Structures are given as structure tokens and as C-alpha cells.
Amino acid sequence: MLSASVEVRVRYGETDKMGIVYHPNYLTWFEIARIELLDSIGCPYSSLEAKNFFLPVLSCRVEFRRPAHFDDHLRVFVKIDQSSTLRIKADYEVFRENDLLAVGETTHAFVSGEGKVVRPPQDFLECVRESTQQTGQGLDAN
């Protein structure tokens, strides 16, 4: 399993007229956590793009449990534990201290610059293997 977390401080512009975080911002925070996860395994998204590989969102889901407000300090957790890299499913949890505010998931596929679904690059698979050797869990190219 791959995992990472990031801290997010809710900005005023991320809230609606009711003072509650506007729902699309959770997807932005999910992206921030995914980028951190890729950085943490030594495979930054920018290096994938430089090699003409992209990970578009195929589907997304968010379940809101409690509202977040301006100036809240949140922690966004992401984990990827699916056994295939052809489609990568990332799971998320958003906390304010011990309060679970939201859970969600996104599904991605590797595509080329031409928009064709492709297998992940070998260096990505190597980064995943190295990062998951200790747990015995990882992603396969199947």
C-alpha cells in the first residue's frame, strides 16, 4: 500500500456564503495529496508529464460527513492499495483533528500525450516496488 498525507488550511475563498467549504475544493485537496504521494515515492507527476505520461481522473466520489470552515486546519490522507496500475484507485480521508469530515476516491489511468491508454512507465513501477517492499503489498502491471 502506498500512502501520504498533507495539511491544508482552509482559505476564505474556498468557502461559500454559508461559511462552509465549497464541495469542489475537496477534489483539489485530493489532488494535492496525490501529488505528495507521487513525490514521496520518488516519481513526481512533473517527471511523468515530461515523459509524456498523464493520469487523468476517470471517476471521482466524495461523501461529506461534517462541514469544514474558513481557517480550519485539515489533514488529507491518501492511499493506493489496488493491485493493478492499469487503473489506479486512490482513497481519501479528510480530518479536522479527530473529526472525519469527508471520504472519497478517484480512479485514474495512464494515458499518452495522444490520449491513448498505456501501461505505466517502468520507472514508475520501480518507484512503487521500492516503496512497497517493506509491506509486501504493491501494484502490478496487470
ABEGO torsion letter per residue (X at the ends): XBBBBBBBBBBAAABBAAGBBBAAAAAAAAAAAAAAAAAAAGBBAAAAAAAGBBBBBABBBBBBABBBBBGBBBBBBBBBABABAABBBBBBBBBBEABBABBBBBBBBBBBAAGBBBBBBAAAAAAAAAAAAAAGBBBBAX
